[in-house]
Amino acid sequence: MKKLLILCSLIIAVAITSNAQATENKDSVYMFCYFKASGDGLHYAYSKDGYNWLPLFNDSPILKPTVSKDKLFRDPCIIKGKDGQYHMVWTVSWNDRGIGYASSKDLLHWSEQKYIPVMEYEDSAKNSWAPEITFDGKRTYMIYWASTIKGRFPQIDTSAEGLANNHRIYYTTTKNFKKFKKTKLLYDPAFSVIDATIVKDNKRYIMFLKNETKAPAQKNLRIAYSDKLTGPYTSDNKIITGKYWAEGPTALRIEGKWIVYFDKYRDHQYGAVESTDLVNWTDVSTNVKFPKGIRHGSAFSVSQEEFDKLVSDIRK
């Protein structure tokens, strides 16, 4: 009898947990932040199912760049912090050794834009591209990006960008986005790599990344894994995006499926692949619909209440 009561309690607990998760998913709205053209500013799209994305604000930029000599706004990444604020980083220039940063309470009104000089310490650094933020679940945020340091690593492929760029992934950490630790190398897969994005999967971290070499890799997306956010990361070198020239991966986990969205930049389209086990991937590019002209961005979720307030504020 006692065993039966325990079993019933466990079943009830599982049911409550499952219902809570289902309610949470049902109450969530998926958001996508992105840029258009060469880097015009911050755009939003939203979705309830992760496949059909509709633009907000008539697909006009709600924030235009003000920092760096080039004043670009490319490759935005937004996460909600432990402090309840949204934190955003983006690419500010093709050649500057820093990135852009701003914060917001409501995704509409953003703080003064700041320039974070993440690679200024390195005189031969050529750029700081596609920064992203991942939270370690405790107190620390890791900001990471791709940079080329001239002559630092062997040049495997010279067919894509000549000897101009040979990227690796670097990172810094912060607890408050005011003070930052010294920049360090995060990932060197022995080839030029850009556009890393990291998500947590139970006790491990998953890095989706772009192999930037042209031959024989054909500029595709791969995965690397680590038990710690700051690495080391290892990869099985499996290609998950097939024949496409792909970049700018961003991932959501929806109803047990991983969906990785990516910029099919040579085809001027957005695509997606999905998997339940991170091993076997299915191309679902024909199933996803995005606003026309969308470029490299990142996906995240907000509550229905937050979304309703955002839409309400936009209409004012």
PyMOL commands that set and color helices and strands:
alter all, ss='L'
color gray80, all
select helices_A, chain A and resi 2-27+57-59+285-287+304-315
alter helices_A, ss='H'
color red, helices_A
select strands_A, chain A and resi 28-35+43-47+54-55+74-80+86-91+99-104+114-116+129-135+141-148+167-174+184-187+193-201+204-211+221-226+234-235+247-254+257-264+269-275+282-283+295-303
alter strands_A, ss='S'
color yellow, strands_A
deselect
rebuild
show_as cartoon
